[in-house]
Amino acid sequence: MRTSNQVILVGVLLFVLPIPGTFIGGGLVAALGVALRLLG
């Protein structure tokens, strides 16, 4: 599995956790994964 896919997966998992603060953090991590995917 590519590193960018792993980063996106971790971001999505953080995004859906019902813990305060993980919503924003998960969104940022998922966005980072998408950026890594687009940039190579």
Summary of the structure (lengths in Angstrom):
residues: 40
radius of gyration: 9.9
end to end distance: 14.2
largest distance: 31.8
contacts: 106
relative contact order: 0.26
helix: 80%
strand: 0%
